[in-house]
């Protein structure tokens, strides 16, 4: 069974640094194709312009389509802040893919997420307006809490300072968790437990 890996976060949770570290430590295979609009824009097209972003999205769709048609494992990145993204995950499962999510977040959208994006801009990265960061933070966590169960495997990773896997789930059931959890993880697990009870 092929596997789709999703590296997900509200903007500014630190997925790029996490990905680089995970590759170095062997947590994620460096051989795994990683299709990322930001990387295509920066590394292949050279700059963060609207034209380049649009072209990068076209290349992204083309490459993902090829990998799916070949039944290959691959990884994408996402905010998971839209209903359509979860609908696509369910379609991928219908195509026979196992779906694994690495979801990074913190409890501090202003102090951590916004400041990380601002720091990235100073280093030449692309900007995301502050209001959009807050909106995606809110919506991404809202969808996560209500649809976490659709993933075959999920790793909830708090990345306030260093990335720590706070909880692991298989088909919506918690298989391991840390003792001291951040609020975003506590709330996510609480809601999924309530949903499981209501459906049982």
C-alpha positions as CSV (number, residue, x, y, z in Angstrom):
1,X,0.0,0.0,0.0
2,X,1.5,3.4,-1.0
3,X,1.7,6.1,1.7
4,X,1.0,9.8,1.5
5,X,2.8,11.7,4.2
6,X,1.6,15.2,5.1
7,X,3.8,17.7,6.8
8,X,1.2,20.1,8.3
9,X,1.2,23.2,10.4
10,X,-0.4,26.6,10.8
11,X,2.1,29.1,9.3
12,X,5.2,29.6,11.5
13,X,5.1,26.3,13.5
14,X,8.6,25.5,12.1
15,X,8.0,22.7,9.6
16,X,11.0,23.6,7.4
17,X,13.4,23.2,10.3
18,X,11.6,20.1,11.5
19,X,11.8,18.5,8.1
20,X,15.6,19.2,7.8
21,X,16.2,17.8,11.3
22,X,14.0,14.8,10.6
23,X,15.9,14.0,7.4
24,X,19.2,14.3,9.3
25,X,18.1,12.0,12.1
26,X,16.4,9.5,9.8
27,X,12.9,10.1,11.1
28,X,11.9,10.9,7.5
29,X,13.6,9.2,4.6
30,X,15.7,11.5,2.4
31,X,14.6,9.3,-0.6
32,X,11.0,10.2,-0.1
33,X,9.8,12.7,-2.8
34,X,8.8,16.0,-1.0
35,X,6.5,18.1,-3.2
36,X,6.5,21.6,-1.8
37,X,5.2,24.8,-3.5
38,X,7.5,27.1,-1.5
39,X,10.6,25.0,-2.4
40,X,9.7,24.9,-6.1
41,X,9.2,28.7,-6.1
42,X,12.4,29.5,-4.3
43,X,14.8,26.8,-5.5
44,X,13.6,26.2,-9.1
45,X,11.9,29.4,-10.1
46,X,14.2,31.8,-8.2
47,X,11.9,34.3,-6.4
48,X,8.7,34.7,-4.5
49,X,6.6,36.5,-7.2
50,X,2.9,35.9,-8.0
51,X,3.8,34.6,-11.4
52,X,6.3,32.1,-9.9
53,X,3.9,31.0,-7.2
54,X,1.2,30.3,-9.8
55,X,3.7,28.3,-11.9
56,X,4.9,26.5,-8.8
57,X,1.4,25.4,-8.0
58,X,1.0,24.1,-11.6
59,X,4.3,22.1,-11.2
60,X,3.1,20.9,-7.8
61,X,-0.2,19.5,-9.2
62,X,1.6,17.9,-12.2
63,X,4.2,16.1,-10.0
64,X,1.7,14.9,-7.4
65,X,-0.5,13.6,-10.2
66,X,2.4,11.6,-11.7
67,X,3.3,10.1,-8.3
68,X,-0.3,9.1,-7.6
69,X,-0.6,7.5,-11.1
70,X,2.5,5.5,-10.4
71,X,1.3,4.5,-6.9
72,X,4.4,6.0,-5.2
73,X,5.0,7.1,-1.7
74,X,5.5,10.9,-1.4
75,X,5.2,13.8,1.0
76,X,3.5,17.2,0.7
77,X,3.2,20.2,3.0
78,X,-0.1,21.8,4.0
79,X,-1.8,24.1,6.5
80,X,-4.7,21.7,6.6
81,X,-6.9,24.8,7.1
82,X,-9.6,24.1,4.5
83,X,-12.3,21.5,4.3
84,X,-11.3,20.7,0.7
85,X,-7.9,19.5,2.0
86,X,-9.5,16.9,4.2
87,X,-11.8,15.9,1.4
88,X,-8.7,15.3,-0.7
89,X,-7.2,13.1,2.0
90,X,-10.3,11.0,2.0
91,X,-10.1,10.6,-1.8
92,X,-6.4,9.5,-1.5
93,X,-7.5,6.8,1.0
94,X,-10.1,5.7,-1.5
95,X,-7.3,5.4,-4.1
96,X,-5.6,2.9,-1.8
97,X,-3.2,5.3,0.0
98,X,-2.3,5.1,3.7
99,X,-2.2,8.7,5.0
100,X,0.2,9.8,7.7
101,X,0.3,13.3,9.1
102,X,3.0,15.0,11.0
103,X,1.2,18.0,12.5
104,X,3.3,20.8,14.1
105,X,1.8,23.6,16.2
106,X,2.3,25.6,19.4
107,X,0.0,27.3,21.9
108,X,1.3,30.7,20.9
109,X,0.2,32.1,17.5
110,X,1.4,35.6,18.2
111,X,4.6,35.0,20.2
112,X,5.8,32.1,18.1
113,X,4.1,31.7,14.7
114,X,3.9,35.4,13.7
115,X,7.5,36.1,14.9
116,X,8.9,33.1,13.0
117,X,7.3,34.2,9.8
118,X,8.7,37.7,10.3
119,X,12.1,36.3,11.0
120,X,11.9,34.2,7.8
121,X,11.1,37.3,5.8
122,X,14.2,39.0,7.1
123,X,16.2,36.0,5.8
124,X,14.7,36.3,2.3
125,X,11.7,34.0,2.8
126,X,8.2,34.8,1.7
127,X,5.8,36.8,3.8
128,X,2.4,35.8,5.1
129,X,0.2,38.7,6.5
130,X,-0.4,38.5,10.2
131,X,-4.2,38.3,9.9
132,X,-3.8,35.3,7.6
133,X,-1.5,33.6,10.0
134,X,-4.1,34.0,12.8
135,X,-6.9,32.9,10.5
136,X,-5.0,29.7,9.4
137,X,-4.0,29.0,13.0
138,X,-7.6,29.0,14.1
139,X,-9.0,27.1,11.1
140,X,-6.2,24.5,11.0
141,X,-6.7,23.6,14.6
142,X,-10.5,23.6,14.2
143,X,-10.4,21.1,11.4
144,X,-7.7,19.0,13.1
145,X,-9.8,18.6,16.2
146,X,-12.9,17.4,14.3
147,X,-11.2,15.3,11.5
148,X,-8.0,13.9,13.0
149,X,-9.6,10.5,13.0
150,X,-9.4,10.2,9.2
151,X,-5.6,9.8,9.2
152,X,-4.3,6.3,9.4
153,X,-1.4,7.6,11.5
154,X,-1.0,11.0,13.2
155,X,1.9,12.5,15.0
156,X,1.0,15.6,17.0
157,X,4.3,17.6,17.5
158,X,4.7,20.6,19.7
159,X,7.4,22.9,18.3
160,X,7.6,25.8,20.7
161,X,11.3,25.4,21.2
162,X,12.3,22.0,20.0
163,X,10.1,19.5,18.2
164,X,8.5,17.0,20.6
165,X,6.1,14.3,19.5
166,X,3.3,14.8,22.1
167,X,0.9,12.1,20.9
168,X,0.7,9.4,18.3
169,X,-2.6,8.1,17.0
170,X,-3.6,5.2,14.7
171,X,-7.0,5.4,13.1
172,X,-8.0,8.0,15.6
173,X,-7.0,6.0,18.7
174,X,-4.2,7.3,20.9
175,X,-1.3,4.8,21.0
176,X,1.1,7.0,23.0
177,X,1.2,10.4,24.6
178,X,3.5,12.6,26.8
179,X,2.5,13.3,30.4
180,X,2.6,17.1,30.1
181,X,0.7,18.2,27.0
182,X,0.2,21.7,25.5
183,X,-3.3,22.9,25.3
184,X,-3.7,22.5,21.6
185,X,-3.0,18.8,22.0
186,X,-5.2,18.4,25.0
187,X,-8.1,19.9,23.2
188,X,-7.5,17.9,20.1
189,X,-7.4,14.6,21.9
190,X,-10.4,15.5,24.1
191,X,-12.6,16.2,21.1
192,X,-11.5,13.1,19.2
193,X,-12.4,11.0,22.3
194,X,-15.8,12.6,22.5
195,X,-16.4,11.9,18.8
196,X,-15.4,8.3,19.2
197,X,-17.8,7.9,22.1
198,X,-20.7,9.5,20.2
199,X,-20.1,7.2,17.2
200,X,-19.8,4.0,19.3
